[in-house]
Amino acid sequence: MSDALPVRLSDEGRTATWNPALTRASQVIVRVRRADGSVEERRSLNSGRTRVREGEAIETVAPAG
């Protein structure tokens, strides 16, 4: 994964916001820690905001590609 973007996480870590202009990538990779402790990487549009399910927490957001 390339360098992580600076993000602002909500208190519970379920929502992340960032400035989409910081990267030219159209998608980002969101690293998510699941409730069972495993880590999963998901793709999301570079919209400046993403959210995960209850029991999960966002670790990093990085440009895809």
CYANA upper distance limits for C-alpha pairs under 8 A (distance plus 0.5 A):
  1 MET  CA     62 ALA  CA      7.44
  1 MET  CA     64 ALA  CA      8.32
  2 SER  CA     62 ALA  CA      6.74
  2 SER  CA     63 PRO  CA      7.23
  2 SER  CA     64 ALA  CA      8.25
  3 ASP  CA     62 ALA  CA      6.55
  3 ASP  CA     63 PRO  CA      8.05
  4 ALA  CA     60 THR  CA      6.62
  4 ALA  CA     61 VAL  CA      6.00
  4 ALA  CA     62 ALA  CA      4.77
  4 ALA  CA     63 PRO  CA      7.76
  5 LEU  CA     18 TRP  CA      7.82
  5 LEU  CA     22 LEU  CA      8.08
  5 LEU  CA     60 THR  CA      8.00
  5 LEU  CA     61 VAL  CA      6.22
  5 LEU  CA     62 ALA  CA      5.84
  5 LEU  CA     63 PRO  CA      7.90
  6 PRO  CA     18 TRP  CA      7.02
  6 PRO  CA     61 VAL  CA      8.42
  7 VAL  CA     16 ALA  CA      6.59
  7 VAL  CA     17 THR  CA      6.03
  7 VAL  CA     18 TRP  CA      5.27
  7 VAL  CA     19 ASN  CA      8.45
  7 VAL  CA     60 THR  CA      8.36
  7 VAL  CA     61 VAL  CA      7.76
  8 ARG  CA     16 ALA  CA      6.04
  8 ARG  CA     17 THR  CA      5.77
  8 ARG  CA     18 TRP  CA      6.93
  9 LEU  CA     13 GLY  CA      5.82
  9 LEU  CA     14 ARG  CA      7.76
  9 LEU  CA     15 THR  CA      6.26
  9 LEU  CA     16 ALA  CA      5.05
  9 LEU  CA     17 THR  CA      7.16
  9 LEU  CA     58 ILE  CA      8.32
 10 SER  CA     14 ARG  CA      6.83
 10 SER  CA     15 THR  CA      5.85
 10 SER  CA     16 ALA  CA      6.97
 12 GLU  CA     57 ALA  CA      7.73
 13 GLY  CA     56 GLU  CA      8.37
 13 GLY  CA     57 ALA  CA      5.39
 13 GLY  CA     58 ILE  CA      6.15
 13 GLY  CA     59 GLU  CA      8.42
 14 ARG  CA     51 ARG  CA      6.05
 14 ARG  CA     52 VAL  CA      5.78
 14 ARG  CA     53 ARG  CA      7.54
 14 ARG  CA     54 GLU  CA      7.81
 14 ARG  CA     56 GLU  CA      7.03
 14 ARG  CA     57 ALA  CA      5.55
 14 ARG  CA     58 ILE  CA      6.47
 15 THR  CA     49 ARG  CA      7.75
 15 THR  CA     50 THR  CA      6.28
 15 THR  CA     51 ARG  CA      4.87
 15 THR  CA     52 VAL  CA      7.15
 15 THR  CA     58 ILE  CA      7.77
 16 ALA  CA     49 ARG  CA      6.17
 16 ALA  CA     50 THR  CA      6.00
 16 ALA  CA     51 ARG  CA      6.98
 16 ALA  CA     58 ILE  CA      7.69
 17 THR  CA     48 GLY  CA      5.87
 17 THR  CA     49 ARG  CA      4.88
 17 THR  CA     50 THR  CA      7.19
 18 TRP  CA     48 GLY  CA      5.34
 18 TRP  CA     49 ARG  CA      6.94
 19 ASN  CA     48 GLY  CA      6.02
 20 PRO  CA     46 ASN  CA      6.31
 20 PRO  CA     47 SER  CA      6.60
 20 PRO  CA     48 GLY  CA      5.42
 23 THR  CA     63 PRO  CA      7.09
 25 ALA  CA     46 ASN  CA      7.53
 25 ALA  CA     63 PRO  CA      6.29
 25 ALA  CA     64 ALA  CA      6.78
 25 ALA  CA     65 GLY  CA      7.62
 26 SER  CA     45 LEU  CA      6.62
 26 SER  CA     46 ASN  CA      5.82
 26 SER  CA     64 ALA  CA      8.24
 27 GLN  CA     43 ARG  CA      7.07
 27 GLN  CA     44 SER  CA      6.05
 27 GLN  CA     45 LEU  CA      4.84
 27 GLN  CA     46 ASN  CA      5.19
 27 GLN  CA     63 PRO  CA      6.92
 27 GLN  CA     64 ALA  CA      6.01
 28 VAL  CA     43 ARG  CA      6.21
 28 VAL  CA     44 SER  CA      5.89
 28 VAL  CA     45 LEU  CA      6.59
 28 VAL  CA     46 ASN  CA      6.08
 28 VAL  CA     61 VAL  CA      6.96
 28 VAL  CA     62 ALA  CA      5.93
 28 VAL  CA     63 PRO  CA      4.86
 28 VAL  CA     64 ALA  CA      5.15
 29 ILE  CA     41 GLU  CA      6.77
 29 ILE  CA     42 ARG  CA      6.01
 29 ILE  CA     43 ARG  CA      5.11
 29 ILE  CA     44 SER  CA      6.83
 29 ILE  CA     61 VAL  CA      6.20
 29 ILE  CA     62 ALA  CA      5.77
 29 ILE  CA     63 PRO  CA      6.59
 29 ILE  CA     64 ALA  CA      5.99
 30 VAL  CA     41 GLU  CA      6.06
 30 VAL  CA     42 ARG  CA      5.64
 30 VAL  CA     43 ARG  CA      6.64
 30 VAL  CA     44 SER  CA      7.54
 30 VAL  CA     58 ILE  CA      7.43
 30 VAL  CA     59 GLU  CA      8.04
 30 VAL  CA     60 THR  CA      6.39
 30 VAL  CA     61 VAL  CA      5.09
 30 VAL  CA     62 ALA  CA      7.13
 31 ARG  CA     39 VAL  CA      7.33
 31 ARG  CA     40 GLU  CA      6.33
 31 ARG  CA     41 GLU  CA      5.00
 31 ARG  CA     42 ARG  CA      6.98
 31 ARG  CA     58 ILE  CA      6.51
 31 ARG  CA     59 GLU  CA      5.92
 31 ARG  CA     60 THR  CA      5.70
 31 ARG  CA     61 VAL  CA      6.88
 32 VAL  CA     39 VAL  CA      6.10
 32 VAL  CA     40 GLU  CA      5.73
 32 VAL  CA     41 GLU  CA      6.63
 32 VAL  CA     42 ARG  CA      8.01
 32 VAL  CA     52 VAL  CA      8.36
 32 VAL  CA     56 GLU  CA      7.12
 32 VAL  CA     57 ALA  CA      6.14
 32 VAL  CA     58 ILE  CA      5.07
 32 VAL  CA     59 GLU  CA      6.17
 32 VAL  CA     60 THR  CA      8.00
 33 ARG  CA     37 GLY  CA      6.52
 33 ARG  CA     38 SER  CA      6.33
 33 ARG  CA     39 VAL  CA      5.04
 33 ARG  CA     40 GLU  CA      6.97
 33 ARG  CA     56 GLU  CA      6.16
 33 ARG  CA     57 ALA  CA      5.75
 33 ARG  CA     58 ILE  CA      6.80
 33 ARG  CA     59 GLU  CA      7.18
 34 ARG  CA     38 SER  CA      5.95
 34 ARG  CA     39 VAL  CA      6.57
 34 ARG  CA     40 GLU  CA      7.79
 34 ARG  CA     55 GLY  CA      7.16
 34 ARG  CA     56 GLU  CA      5.09
 34 ARG  CA     57 ALA  CA      7.20
 35 ALA  CA     55 GLY  CA      5.54
 35 ALA  CA     56 GLU  CA      5.97
 43 ARG  CA     64 ALA  CA      8.14
 44 SER  CA     50 THR  CA      7.92
 52 VAL  CA     56 GLU  CA      6.72
 52 VAL  CA     57 ALA  CA      7.40
 52 VAL  CA     58 ILE  CA      7.76
